[in-house]
Amino acid sequence: MKEQVQEVLDRIRPQLQADGGDVALVDVKDGVVSVQLQGACVGCPMSTITLKNGIERLLKQEIPSVKEVVNVQ
């Protein structure tokens, strides 16, 4: 499942990088995907929306076993 998650994140990455941000996969455990938002995404007031409405929504759509996506520091 970790490889599937990485593939989806690799498709999202160019959009984040276009705005000066990035995302790194930290871990996948029991359907919970841990990522680390980087660059301009750190401290951005819109980062929660990016995480939940962007990254999490797409991962759940592509990989039904994903339950949640969390940002870790």
C-alpha positions in Angstrom: 0.0 0.0 0.0 2.9 2.4 0.7 4.0 2.2 -2.9 0.5 3.0 -4.1 0.3 6.0 -1.8 3.7 7.2 -3.0 2.5 7.0 -6.6 -0.5 9.2 -5.9 1.6 11.7 -4.0 4.0 11.8 -6.9 1.1 12.9 -9.1 0.1 15.6 -6.6 3.6 16.9 -6.0 3.9 19.1 -9.1 0.9 21.1 -8.1 2.3 21.7 -4.6 5.7 22.6 -6.0 4.2 25.1 -8.3 3.1 27.1 -5.2 6.5 26.6 -3.4 5.4 23.6 -1.3 5.9 19.9 -1.3 4.8 16.7 0.5 6.9 13.7 1.8 5.5 10.3 2.7 6.5 9.4 6.3 4.5 6.2 7.0 1.4 4.2 6.2 -0.1 2.2 9.1 -3.5 0.7 9.5 -5.0 2.9 6.8 -3.5 6.1 8.2 -1.1 7.9 5.9 1.4 10.2 7.7 2.9 12.9 5.5 5.1 15.9 6.1 4.1 19.1 4.4 7.2 21.0 3.3 8.3 24.4 1.9 5.6 27.0 1.6 3.0 24.5 2.9 4.6 24.8 6.4 2.6 27.3 8.3 0.3 28.2 5.4 -3.2 28.9 6.7 -4.5 26.8 3.8 -2.4 23.7 4.5 -5.2 22.0 6.4 -7.5 22.4 3.4 -4.7 21.2 1.1 -4.2 18.2 3.3 -7.8 17.2 3.8 -9.6 18.4 0.7 -6.7 17.7 -1.7 -4.3 15.0 -0.6 -6.6 13.0 1.6 -9.6 13.1 -0.8 -7.5 11.9 -3.7 -5.8 9.2 -1.7 -9.2 7.9 -0.5 -10.5 8.0 -4.0 -7.6 6.1 -5.5 -6.9 3.7 -2.5 -10.1 2.8 -0.7 -8.2 1.3 2.3 -6.9 4.8 3.2 -8.8 6.1 6.3 -7.1 9.3 7.0 -4.1 11.5 6.1 -2.3 13.3 8.9 0.6 15.9 8.8 3.5 15.1 11.1 6.4 17.4 11.9 
